[in-house]
Amino acid sequence: MHTITLQINNNDALETLRALENKHFISIIENSDFDSPSLPGEPLSLAEFKCWINEAEVAPAVSLIQAKEIWAGKKRQLQQLTK
């Protein structure tokens, strides 16, 4: 079994998925009108969001040069693993 999240932009596509569900090929777990696929998971409450901002403000900063070096190292590591 595999679980995926899709954003359906066309009613015909949605009807096709519902037909597959009726044939028991797939199961539609949740219908959502959430418009932002960039923010997966449960929405944050205002208090949780403020806490997240406070934690981010006290977290140590990383220079852009350091970040680029770290990601370059990770990229090399991934390339070696995929050879």
PDB file of N, CA, C and O in Angstrom:
ATOM      1  N   MET A   1       0.845  -1.175   0.000  1.00  0.00           N
ATOM      2  CA  MET A   1       0.000   0.000   0.000  1.00  0.00           C
ATOM      3  C   MET A   1       0.887   1.234   0.000  1.00  0.00           C
ATOM      4  O   MET A   1       1.913   1.270   0.681  1.00  0.00           O
ATOM      5  N   HIS A   2       0.492   2.244  -0.764  1.00  0.00           N
ATOM      6  CA  HIS A   2       1.187   3.518  -0.824  1.00  0.00           C
ATOM      7  C   HIS A   2       0.177   4.625  -0.574  1.00  0.00           C
ATOM      8  O   HIS A   2      -0.966   4.545  -1.025  1.00  0.00           O
ATOM      9  N   THR A   3       0.598   5.656   0.143  1.00  0.00           N
ATOM     10  CA  THR A   3      -0.262   6.802   0.393  1.00  0.00           C
ATOM     11  C   THR A   3       0.352   8.019  -0.272  1.00  0.00           C
ATOM     12  O   THR A   3       1.537   8.301  -0.093  1.00  0.00           O
ATOM     13  N   ILE A   4      -0.457   8.745  -1.045  1.00  0.00           N
ATOM     14  CA  ILE A   4       0.018   9.961  -1.695  1.00  0.00           C
ATOM     15  C   ILE A   4      -1.000  11.070  -1.467  1.00  0.00           C
ATOM     16  O   ILE A   4      -2.171  10.812  -1.190  1.00  0.00           O
ATOM     17  N   THR A   5      -0.535  12.293  -1.588  1.00  0.00           N
ATOM     18  CA  THR A   5      -1.410  13.456  -1.487  1.00  0.00           C
ATOM     19  C   THR A   5      -1.467  14.112  -2.853  1.00  0.00           C
ATOM     20  O   THR A   5      -0.431  14.348  -3.473  1.00  0.00           O
ATOM     21  N   LEU A   6      -2.655  14.404  -3.322  1.00  0.00           N
ATOM     22  CA  LEU A   6      -2.848  15.011  -4.628  1.00  0.00           C
ATOM     23  C   LEU A   6      -3.681  16.272  -4.508  1.00  0.00           C
ATOM     24  O   LEU A   6      -4.553  16.373  -3.645  1.00  0.00           O
ATOM     25  N   GLN A   7      -3.411  17.220  -5.368  1.00  0.00           N
ATOM     26  CA  GLN A   7      -4.305  18.363  -5.508  1.00  0.00           C
ATOM     27  C   GLN A   7      -4.994  18.197  -6.852  1.00  0.00           C
ATOM     28  O   GLN A   7      -4.339  18.184  -7.895  1.00  0.00           O
ATOM     29  N   ILE A   8      -6.299  18.071  -6.827  1.00  0.00           N
ATOM     30  CA  ILE A   8      -7.083  17.844  -8.036  1.00  0.00           C
ATOM     31  C   ILE A   8      -7.632  19.187  -8.500  1.00  0.00           C
ATOM     32  O   ILE A   8      -8.336  19.865  -7.751  1.00  0.00           O
ATOM     33  N   ASN A   9      -7.315  19.572  -9.730  1.00  0.00           N
ATOM     34  CA  ASN A   9      -7.721  20.865 -10.257  1.00  0.00           C
ATOM     35  C   ASN A   9      -8.845  20.762 -11.290  1.00  0.00           C
ATOM     36  O   ASN A   9      -9.243  21.768 -11.878  1.00  0.00           O
ATOM     37  N   ASN A  10      -9.349  19.566 -11.508  1.00  0.00           N
ATOM     38  CA  ASN A  10     -10.321  19.366 -12.563  1.00  0.00           C
ATOM     39  C   ASN A  10     -11.391  18.394 -12.055  1.00  0.00           C
ATOM     40  O   ASN A  10     -11.064  17.349 -11.493  1.00  0.00           O
ATOM     41  N   ASN A  11     -12.638  18.731 -12.247  1.00  0.00           N
ATOM     42  CA  ASN A  11     -13.735  17.873 -11.774  1.00  0.00           C
ATOM     43  C   ASN A  11     -13.763  16.526 -12.468  1.00  0.00           C
ATOM     44  O   ASN A  11     -14.128  15.523 -11.855  1.00  0.00           O
ATOM     45  N   ASP A  12     -13.381  16.485 -13.749  1.00  0.00           N
ATOM     46  CA  ASP A  12     -13.350  15.203 -14.456  1.00  0.00           C
ATOM     47  C   ASP A  12     -12.319  14.269 -13.829  1.00  0.00           C
ATOM     48  O   ASP A  12     -12.557  13.067 -13.712  1.00  0.00           O
ATOM     49  N   ALA A  13     -11.172  14.820 -13.426  1.00  0.00           N
ATOM     50  CA  ALA A  13     -10.141  14.008 -12.778  1.00  0.00           C
ATOM     51  C   ALA A  13     -10.657  13.479 -11.438  1.00  0.00           C
ATOM     52  O   ALA A  13     -10.401  12.331 -11.078  1.00  0.00           O
ATOM     53  N   LEU A  14     -11.372  14.314 -10.716  1.00  0.00           N
ATOM     54  CA  LEU A  14     -11.933  13.883  -9.437  1.00  0.00           C
ATOM     55  C   LEU A  14     -12.943  12.766  -9.638  1.00  0.00           C
ATOM     56  O   LEU A  14     -12.970  11.812  -8.861  1.00  0.00           O
ATOM     57  N   GLU A  15     -13.767  12.868 -10.661  1.00  0.00           N
ATOM     58  CA  GLU A  15     -14.742  11.807 -10.948  1.00  0.00           C
ATOM     59  C   GLU A  15     -14.038  10.506 -11.317  1.00  0.00           C
ATOM     60  O   GLU A  15     -14.506   9.425 -10.962  1.00  0.00           O
ATOM     61  N   THR A  16     -12.918  10.606 -12.026  1.00  0.00           N
ATOM     62  CA  THR A  16     -12.141   9.409 -12.364  1.00  0.00           C
ATOM     63  C   THR A  16     -11.630   8.738 -11.097  1.00  0.00           C
ATOM     64  O   THR A  16     -11.685   7.514 -10.972  1.00  0.00           O
ATOM     65  N   LEU A  17     -11.133   9.541 -10.154  1.00  0.00           N
ATOM     66  CA  LEU A  17     -10.665   8.977  -8.891  1.00  0.00           C
ATOM     67  C   LEU A  17     -11.804   8.345  -8.104  1.00  0.00           C
ATOM     68  O   LEU A  17     -11.633   7.292  -7.490  1.00  0.00           O
ATOM     69  N   ARG A  18     -12.950   8.980  -8.123  1.00  0.00           N
ATOM     70  CA  ARG A  18     -14.098   8.402  -7.407  1.00  0.00           C
ATOM     71  C   ARG A  18     -14.546   7.086  -8.039  1.00  0.00           C
ATOM     72  O   ARG A  18     -14.991   6.177  -7.339  1.00  0.00           O
ATOM     73  N   ALA A  19     -14.426   6.987  -9.365  1.00  0.00           N
ATOM     74  CA  ALA A  19     -14.759   5.723 -10.032  1.00  0.00           C
ATOM     75  C   ALA A  19     -13.788   4.624  -9.600  1.00  0.00           C
ATOM     76  O   ALA A  19     -14.193   3.481  -9.388  1.00  0.00           O
ATOM     77  N   LEU A  20     -12.503   4.974  -9.469  1.00  0.00           N
ATOM     78  CA  LEU A  20     -11.521   4.002  -8.988  1.00  0.00           C
ATOM     79  C   LEU A  20     -11.812   3.594  -7.543  1.00  0.00           C
ATOM     80  O   LEU A  20     -11.618   2.438  -7.165  1.00  0.00           O
ATOM     81  N   GLU A  21     -12.273   4.542  -6.749  1.00  0.00           N
ATOM     82  CA  GLU A  21     -12.626   4.229  -5.366  1.00  0.00           C
ATOM     83  C   GLU A  21     -13.827   3.285  -5.323  1.00  0.00           C
ATOM     84  O   GLU A  21     -13.865   2.365  -4.506  1.00  0.00           O
ATOM     85  N   ASN A  22     -14.796   3.509  -6.191  1.00  0.00           N
ATOM     86  CA  ASN A  22     -15.980   2.643  -6.235  1.00  0.00           C
ATOM     87  C   ASN A  22     -15.624   1.208  -6.617  1.00  0.00           C
ATOM     88  O   ASN A  22     -16.293   0.262  -6.202  1.00  0.00           O
ATOM     89  N   LYS A  23     -14.566   1.056  -7.411  1.00  0.00           N
ATOM     90  CA  LYS A  23     -14.107  -0.284  -7.807  1.00  0.00           C
ATOM     91  C   LYS A  23     -13.137  -0.875  -6.778  1.00  0.00           C
ATOM     92  O   LYS A  23     -12.610  -1.970  -6.973  1.00  0.00           O
ATOM     93  N   HIS A  24     -12.906  -0.142  -5.682  1.00  0.00           N
ATOM     94  CA  HIS A  24     -12.024  -0.577  -4.593  1.00  0.00           C
ATOM     95  C   HIS A  24     -10.561  -0.701  -5.023  1.00  0.00           C
ATOM     96  O   HIS A  24      -9.806  -1.483  -4.444  1.00  0.00           O
ATOM     97  N   PHE A  25     -10.160   0.071  -6.040  1.00  0.00           N
ATOM     98  CA  PHE A  25      -8.754   0.114  -6.432  1.00  0.00           C
ATOM     99  C   PHE A  25      -7.981   1.099  -5.561  1.00  0.00           C
ATOM    100  O   PHE A  25      -6.795   0.901  -5.297  1.00  0.00           O
ATOM    101  N   ILE A  26      -8.652   2.160  -5.115  1.00  0.00           N
ATOM    102  CA  ILE A  26      -8.042   3.166  -4.246  1.00  0.00           C
ATOM    103  C   ILE A  26      -9.029   3.516  -3.144  1.00  0.00           C
ATOM    104  O   ILE A  26     -10.210   3.177  -3.217  1.00  0.00           O
ATOM    105  N   SER A  27      -8.528   4.199  -2.124  1.00  0.00           N
ATOM    106  CA  SER A  27      -9.386   4.741  -1.066  1.00  0.00           C
ATOM    107  C   SER A  27      -9.077   6.230  -0.943  1.00  0.00           C
ATOM    108  O   SER A  27      -7.919   6.629  -0.819  1.00  0.00           O
ATOM    109  N   ILE A  28     -10.110   7.029  -0.978  1.00  0.00           N
ATOM    110  CA  ILE A  28      -9.941   8.460  -0.747  1.00  0.00           C
ATOM    111  C   ILE A  28     -10.075   8.665   0.754  1.00  0.00           C
ATOM    112  O   ILE A  28     -11.141   8.445   1.328  1.00  0.00           O
ATOM    113  N   ILE A  29      -8.982   9.090   1.385  1.00  0.00           N
ATOM    114  CA  ILE A  29      -8.932   9.187   2.834  1.00  0.00           C
ATOM    115  C   ILE A  29      -9.520  10.487   3.334  1.00  0.00           C
ATOM    116  O   ILE A  29     -10.231  10.504   4.338  1.00  0.00           O
ATOM    117  N   GLU A  30      -9.230  11.582   2.641  1.00  0.00           N
ATOM    118  CA  GLU A  30      -9.646  12.886   3.157  1.00  0.00           C
ATOM    119  C   GLU A  30      -9.912  13.841   2.002  1.00  0.00           C
ATOM    120  O   GLU A  30      -9.142  13.897   1.043  1.00  0.00           O
ATOM    121  N   ASN A  31     -10.982  14.574   2.096  1.00  0.00           N
ATOM    122  CA  ASN A  31     -11.242  15.685   1.189  1.00  0.00           C
ATOM    123  C   ASN A  31     -10.856  16.959   1.918  1.00  0.00           C
ATOM    124  O   ASN A  31     -11.220  17.143   3.079  1.00  0.00           O
ATOM    125  N   SER A  32     -10.135  17.828   1.261  1.00  0.00           N
ATOM    126  CA  SER A  32      -9.685  19.051   1.915  1.00  0.00           C
ATOM    127  C   SER A  32      -9.762  20.205   0.935  1.00  0.00           C
ATOM    128  O   SER A  32      -9.439  20.054  -0.244  1.00  0.00           O
ATOM    129  N   ASP A  33     -10.192  21.357   1.427  1.00  0.00           N
ATOM    130  CA  ASP A  33     -10.212  22.556   0.604  1.00  0.00           C
ATOM    131  C   ASP A  33      -8.988  23.423   0.869  1.00  0.00           C
ATOM    132  O   ASP A  33      -8.966  24.597   0.500  1.00  0.00           O
ATOM    133  N   PHE A  34      -7.968  22.848   1.508  1.00  0.00           N
ATOM    134  CA  PHE A  34      -6.751  23.570   1.830  1.00  0.00           C
ATOM    135  C   PHE A  34      -6.020  23.899   0.540  1.00  0.00           C
ATOM    136  O   PHE A  34      -5.720  23.002  -0.248  1.00  0.00           O
ATOM    137  N   ASP A  35      -5.729  25.185   0.313  1.00  0.00           N
ATOM    138  CA  ASP A  35      -5.186  25.632  -0.960  1.00  0.00           C
ATOM    139  C   ASP A  35      -3.664  25.689  -1.028  1.00  0.00           C
ATOM    140  O   ASP A  35      -3.136  26.091  -2.064  1.00  0.00           O
ATOM    141  N   SER A  36      -2.943  25.315  -0.001  1.00  0.00           N
ATOM    142  CA  SER A  36      -1.500  25.468  -0.015  1.00  0.00           C
ATOM    143  C   SER A  36      -0.791  24.132   0.168  1.00  0.00           C
ATOM    144  O   SER A  36      -0.623  23.673   1.298  1.00  0.00           O
ATOM    145  N   PRO A  37      -0.376  23.506  -0.922  1.00  0.00           N
ATOM    146  CA  PRO A  37       0.359  22.246  -0.780  1.00  0.00           C
ATOM    147  C   PRO A  37       1.752  22.450  -0.216  1.00  0.00           C
ATOM    148  O   PRO A  37       2.433  21.475   0.101  1.00  0.00           O
ATOM    149  N   SER A  38       2.196  23.705  -0.082  1.00  0.00           N
ATOM    150  CA  SER A  38       3.533  23.969   0.447  1.00  0.00           C
ATOM    151  C   SER A  38       3.581  23.824   1.957  1.00  0.00           C
ATOM    152  O   SER A  38       4.669  23.827   2.533  1.00  0.00           O
ATOM    153  N   LEU A  39       2.436  23.696   2.617  1.00  0.00           N
ATOM    154  CA  LEU A  39       2.396  23.588   4.070  1.00  0.00           C
ATOM    155  C   LEU A  39       1.681  22.311   4.489  1.00  0.00           C
ATOM    156  O   LEU A  39       0.512  22.355   4.871  1.00  0.00           O
ATOM    157  N   PRO A  40       2.375  21.164   4.420  1.00  0.00           N
ATOM    158  CA  PRO A  40       1.720  19.918   4.783  1.00  0.00           C
ATOM    159  C   PRO A  40       1.491  19.804   6.285  1.00  0.00           C
ATOM    160  O   PRO A  40       2.139  20.489   7.076  1.00  0.00           O
ATOM    161  N   GLY A  41       0.588  18.957   6.657  1.00  0.00           N
ATOM    162  CA  GLY A  41       0.331  18.699   8.061  1.00  0.00           C
ATOM    163  C   GLY A  41      -0.823  19.510   8.603  1.00  0.00           C
ATOM    164  O   GLY A  41      -1.507  20.227   7.874  1.00  0.00           O
ATOM    165  N   GLU A  42      -1.021  19.378   9.899  1.00  0.00           N
ATOM    166  CA  GLU A  42      -2.118  20.073  10.564  1.00  0.00           C
ATOM    167  C   GLU A  42      -1.809  21.561  10.683  1.00  0.00           C
ATOM    168  O   GLU A  42      -0.651  21.931  10.877  1.00  0.00           O
ATOM    169  N   PRO A  43      -2.808  22.412  10.572  1.00  0.00           N
ATOM    170  CA  PRO A  43      -2.580  23.853  10.738  1.00  0.00           C
ATOM    171  C   PRO A  43      -2.157  24.169  12.166  1.00  0.00           C
ATOM    172  O   PRO A  43      -2.575  23.498  13.109  1.00  0.00           O
ATOM    173  N   LEU A  44      -1.321  25.202  12.320  1.00  0.00           N
ATOM    174  CA  LEU A  44      -0.878  25.630  13.642  1.00  0.00           C
ATOM    175  C   LEU A  44      -1.887  26.601  14.243  1.00  0.00           C
ATOM    176  O   LEU A  44      -2.488  27.412  13.539  1.00  0.00           O
ATOM    177  N   SER A  45      -2.059  26.502  15.552  1.00  0.00           N
ATOM    178  CA  SER A  45      -2.864  27.515  16.241  1.00  0.00           C
ATOM    179  C   SER A  45      -2.027  28.779  16.348  1.00  0.00           C
ATOM    180  O   SER A  45      -0.818  28.743  16.117  1.00  0.00           O
ATOM    181  N   LEU A  46      -2.649  29.884  16.691  1.00  0.00           N
ATOM    182  CA  LEU A  46      -1.926  31.145  16.827  1.00  0.00           C
ATOM    183  C   LEU A  46      -0.851  31.036  17.904  1.00  0.00           C
ATOM    184  O   LEU A  46       0.252  31.552  17.726  1.00  0.00           O
ATOM    185  N   ALA A  47      -1.155  30.373  19.015  1.00  0.00           N
ATOM    186  CA  ALA A  47      -0.174  30.209  20.093  1.00  0.00           C
ATOM    187  C   ALA A  47       1.013  29.352  19.628  1.00  0.00           C
ATOM    188  O   ALA A  47       2.162  29.666  19.940  1.00  0.00           O
ATOM    189  N   GLU A  48       0.739  28.280  18.889  1.00  0.00           N
ATOM    190  CA  GLU A  48       1.820  27.434  18.365  1.00  0.00           C
ATOM    191  C   GLU A  48       2.677  28.204  17.367  1.00  0.00           C
ATOM    192  O   GLU A  48       3.899  28.056  17.342  1.00  0.00           O
ATOM    193  N   PHE A  49       2.033  29.022  16.547  1.00  0.00           N
ATOM    194  CA  PHE A  49       2.768  29.814  15.561  1.00  0.00           C
ATOM    195  C   PHE A  49       3.680  30.820  16.261  1.00  0.00           C
ATOM    196  O   PHE A  49       4.836  30.981  15.870  1.00  0.00           O
ATOM    197  N   LYS A  50       3.173  31.500  17.293  1.00  0.00           N
ATOM    198  CA  LYS A  50       3.993  32.458  18.042  1.00  0.00           C
ATOM    199  C   LYS A  50       5.169  31.756  18.714  1.00  0.00           C
ATOM    200  O   LYS A  50       6.274  32.298  18.748  1.00  0.00           O
ATOM    201  N   CYS A  51       4.949  30.580  19.239  1.00  0.00           N
ATOM    202  CA  CYS A  51       6.025  29.802  19.860  1.00  0.00           C
ATOM    203  C   CYS A  51       7.084  29.439  18.824  1.00  0.00           C
ATOM    204  O   CYS A  51       8.280  29.531  19.100  1.00  0.00           O
ATOM    205  N   TRP A  52       6.654  29.028  17.638  1.00  0.00           N
ATOM    206  CA  TRP A  52       7.565  28.676  16.549  1.00  0.00           C
ATOM    207  C   TRP A  52       8.414  29.880  16.153  1.00  0.00           C
ATOM    208  O   TRP A  52       9.617  29.746  15.929  1.00  0.00           O
ATOM    209  N   ILE A  53       7.790  31.061  16.067  1.00  0.00           N
ATOM    210  CA  ILE A  53       8.524  32.289  15.725  1.00  0.00           C
ATOM    211  C   ILE A  53       9.545  32.611  16.810  1.00  0.00           C
ATOM    212  O   ILE A  53      10.688  32.946  16.501  1.00  0.00           O
ATOM    213  N   ASN A  54       9.145  32.512  18.081  1.00  0.00           N
ATOM    214  CA  ASN A  54      10.070  32.794  19.190  1.00  0.00           C
ATOM    215  C   ASN A  54      11.264  31.846  19.170  1.00  0.00           C
ATOM    216  O   ASN A  54      12.395  32.275  19.397  1.00  0.00           O
ATOM    217  N   GLU A  55      11.028  30.580  18.906  1.00  0.00           N
ATOM    218  CA  GLU A  55      12.122  29.604  18.834  1.00  0.00           C
ATOM    219  C   GLU A  55      13.059  29.929  17.670  1.00  0.00           C
ATOM    220  O   GLU A  55      14.276  29.799  17.797  1.00  0.00           O
ATOM    221  N   ALA A  56      12.495  30.348  16.545  1.00  0.00           N
ATOM    222  CA  ALA A  56      13.322  30.694  15.386  1.00  0.00           C
ATOM    223  C   ALA A  56      14.177  31.924  15.666  1.00  0.00           C
ATOM    224  O   ALA A  56      15.312  32.008  15.197  1.00  0.00           O
ATOM    225  N   GLU A  57      13.646  32.879  16.425  1.00  0.00           N
ATOM    226  CA  GLU A  57      14.390  34.095  16.717  1.00  0.00           C
ATOM    227  C   GLU A  57      15.580  33.847  17.636  1.00  0.00           C
ATOM    228  O   GLU A  57      16.567  34.579  17.560  1.00  0.00           O
ATOM    229  N   VAL A  58      15.518  32.848  18.494  1.00  0.00           N
ATOM    230  CA  VAL A  58      16.627  32.565  19.406  1.00  0.00           C
ATOM    231  C   VAL A  58      17.562  31.482  18.877  1.00  0.00           C
ATOM    232  O   VAL A  58      18.597  31.215  19.486  1.00  0.00           O
ATOM    233  N   ALA A  59      17.221  30.862  17.768  1.00  0.00           N
ATOM    234  CA  ALA A  59      18.068  29.828  17.179  1.00  0.00           C
ATOM    235  C   ALA A  59      19.340  30.468  16.624  1.00  0.00           C
ATOM    236  O   ALA A  59      19.317  31.612  16.170  1.00  0.00           O
ATOM    237  N   PRO A  60      20.445  29.730  16.661  1.00  0.00           N
ATOM    238  CA  PRO A  60      21.685  30.295  16.123  1.00  0.00           C
ATOM    239  C   PRO A  60      21.584  30.513  14.615  1.00  0.00           C
ATOM    240  O   PRO A  60      20.957  29.735  13.896  1.00  0.00           O
ATOM    241  N   ALA A  61      22.212  31.580  14.164  1.00  0.00           N
ATOM    242  CA  ALA A  61      22.195  31.911  12.739  1.00  0.00           C
ATOM    243  C   ALA A  61      23.356  31.207  12.033  1.00  0.00           C
ATOM    244  O   ALA A  61      24.384  30.918  12.646  1.00  0.00           O
ATOM    245  N   VAL A  62      23.181  30.940  10.761  1.00  0.00           N
ATOM    246  CA  VAL A  62      24.224  30.338   9.934  1.00  0.00           C
ATOM    247  C   VAL A  62      24.467  31.296   8.778  1.00  0.00           C
ATOM    248  O   VAL A  62      23.522  31.783   8.158  1.00  0.00           O
ATOM    249  N   SER A  63      25.728  31.564   8.491  1.00  0.00           N
ATOM    250  CA  SER A  63      26.020  32.462   7.378  1.00  0.00           C
ATOM    251  C   SER A  63      25.673  31.774   6.064  1.00  0.00           C
ATOM    252  O   SER A  63      25.610  30.547   5.986  1.00  0.00           O
ATOM    253  N   LEU A  64      25.451  32.576   5.050  1.00  0.00           N
ATOM    254  CA  LEU A  64      25.125  32.039   3.731  1.00  0.00           C
ATOM    255  C   LEU A  64      26.274  31.198   3.194  1.00  0.00           C
ATOM    256  O   LEU A  64      26.047  30.177   2.547  1.00  0.00           O
ATOM    257  N   ILE A  65      27.486  31.614   3.454  1.00  0.00           N
ATOM    258  CA  ILE A  65      28.659  30.856   2.995  1.00  0.00           C
ATOM    259  C   ILE A  65      28.695  29.488   3.661  1.00  0.00           C
ATOM    260  O   ILE A  65      28.940  28.479   2.999  1.00  0.00           O
ATOM    261  N   GLN A  66      28.448  29.448   4.984  1.00  0.00           N
ATOM    262  CA  GLN A  66      28.414  28.169   5.699  1.00  0.00           C
ATOM    263  C   GLN A  66      27.316  27.265   5.162  1.00  0.00           C
ATOM    264  O   GLN A  66      27.530  26.071   4.955  1.00  0.00           O
ATOM    265  N   ALA A  67      26.149  27.837   4.941  1.00  0.00           N
ATOM    266  CA  ALA A  67      25.018  27.045   4.444  1.00  0.00           C
ATOM    267  C   ALA A  67      25.340  26.450   3.080  1.00  0.00           C
ATOM    268  O   ALA A  67      25.036  25.286   2.823  1.00  0.00           O
ATOM    269  N   LYS A  68      25.955  27.242   2.203  1.00  0.00           N
ATOM    270  CA  LYS A  68      26.319  26.734   0.872  1.00  0.00           C
ATOM    271  C   LYS A  68      27.339  25.616   0.984  1.00  0.00           C
ATOM    272  O   LYS A  68      27.262  24.641   0.236  1.00  0.00           O
ATOM    273  N   GLU A  69      28.292  25.733   1.898  1.00  0.00           N
ATOM    274  CA  GLU A  69      29.303  24.690   2.087  1.00  0.00           C
ATOM    275  C   GLU A  69      28.662  23.399   2.600  1.00  0.00           C
ATOM    276  O   GLU A  69      28.997  22.306   2.145  1.00  0.00           O
ATOM    277  N   ILE A  70      27.757  23.537   3.532  1.00  0.00           N
ATOM    278  CA  ILE A  70      27.071  22.357   4.088  1.00  0.00           C
ATOM    279  C   ILE A  70      26.270  21.650   3.000  1.00  0.00           C
ATOM    280  O   ILE A  70      26.334  20.427   2.881  1.00  0.00           O
ATOM    281  N   TRP A  71      25.513  22.413   2.202  1.00  0.00           N
ATOM    282  CA  TRP A  71      24.693  21.805   1.158  1.00  0.00           C
ATOM    283  C   TRP A  71      25.537  21.225   0.039  1.00  0.00           C
ATOM    284  O   TRP A  71      25.159  20.221  -0.565  1.00  0.00           O
ATOM    285  N   ALA A  72      26.690  21.849  -0.249  1.00  0.00           N
ATOM    286  CA  ALA A  72      27.589  21.279  -1.262  1.00  0.00           C
ATOM    287  C   ALA A  72      28.106  19.925  -0.779  1.00  0.00           C
ATOM    288  O   ALA A  72      28.204  18.981  -1.564  1.00  0.00           O
ATOM    289  N   GLY A  73      28.436  19.828   0.503  1.00  0.00           N
ATOM    290  CA  GLY A  73      28.882  18.552   1.060  1.00  0.00           C
ATOM    291  C   GLY A  73      27.790  17.503   0.994  1.00  0.00           C
ATOM    292  O   GLY A  73      28.051  16.351   0.648  1.00  0.00           O
ATOM    293  N   LYS A  74      26.558  17.897   1.328  1.00  0.00           N
ATOM    294  CA  LYS A  74      25.432  16.961   1.257  1.00  0.00           C
ATOM    295  C   LYS A  74      25.176  16.513  -0.188  1.00  0.00           C
ATOM    296  O   LYS A  74      24.854  15.352  -0.440  1.00  0.00           O
ATOM    297  N   LYS A  75      25.322  17.441  -1.119  1.00  0.00           N
ATOM    298  CA  LYS A  75      25.117  17.105  -2.535  1.00  0.00           C
ATOM    299  C   LYS A  75      26.149  16.070  -2.979  1.00  0.00           C
ATOM    300  O   LYS A  75      25.809  15.092  -3.644  1.00  0.00           O
ATOM    301  N   ARG A  76      27.423  16.294  -2.605  1.00  0.00           N
ATOM    302  CA  ARG A  76      28.478  15.326  -2.961  1.00  0.00           C
ATOM    303  C   ARG A  76      28.180  13.965  -2.338  1.00  0.00           C
ATOM    304  O   ARG A  76      28.353  12.930  -2.981  1.00  0.00           O
ATOM    305  N   GLN A  77      27.736  13.972  -1.092  1.00  0.00           N
ATOM    306  CA  GLN A  77      27.417  12.731  -0.396  1.00  0.00           C
ATOM    307  C   GLN A  77      26.287  11.985  -1.112  1.00  0.00           C
ATOM    308  O   GLN A  77      26.376  10.773  -1.307  1.00  0.00           O
ATOM    309  N   LEU A  78      25.236  12.691  -1.502  1.00  0.00           N
ATOM    310  CA  LEU A  78      24.132  12.050  -2.219  1.00  0.00           C
ATOM    311  C   LEU A  78      24.555  11.520  -3.581  1.00  0.00           C
ATOM    312  O   LEU A  78      24.117  10.449  -4.000  1.00  0.00           O
ATOM    313  N   GLN A  79      25.419  12.282  -4.280  1.00  0.00           N
ATOM    314  CA  GLN A  79      25.884  11.827  -5.579  1.00  0.00           C
ATOM    315  C   GLN A  79      26.704  10.548  -5.459  1.00  0.00           C
ATOM    316  O   GLN A  79      26.617   9.667  -6.314  1.00  0.00           O
ATOM    317  N   GLN A  80      27.506  10.448  -4.390  1.00  0.00           N
ATOM    318  CA  GLN A  80      28.295   9.232  -4.189  1.00  0.00           C
ATOM    319  C   GLN A  80      27.394   8.051  -3.855  1.00  0.00           C
ATOM    320  O   GLN A  80      27.662   6.926  -4.275  1.00  0.00           O
ATOM    321  N   LEU A  81      26.337   8.299  -3.108  1.00  0.00           N
ATOM    322  CA  LEU A  81      25.424   7.222  -2.749  1.00  0.00           C
ATOM    323  C   LEU A  81      24.600   6.714  -3.929  1.00  0.00           C
ATOM    324  O   LEU A  81      24.171   5.561  -3.935  1.00  0.00           O
ATOM    325  N   THR A  82      24.381   7.559  -4.916  1.00  0.00           N
ATOM    326  CA  THR A  82      23.537   7.176  -6.050  1.00  0.00           C
ATOM    327  C   THR A  82      24.333   6.653  -7.235  1.00  0.00           C
ATOM    328  O   THR A  82      23.747   6.336  -8.270  1.00  0.00           O
ATOM    329  N   LYS A  83      25.639   6.555  -7.114  1.00  0.00           N
ATOM    330  CA  LYS A  83      26.460   6.021  -8.225  1.00  0.00           C
ATOM    331  C   LYS A  83      26.425   4.533  -8.257  1.00  0.00           C
ATOM    332  O   LYS A  83      27.053   3.919  -9.119  1.00  0.00           O
TER     333      LYS A  83
END
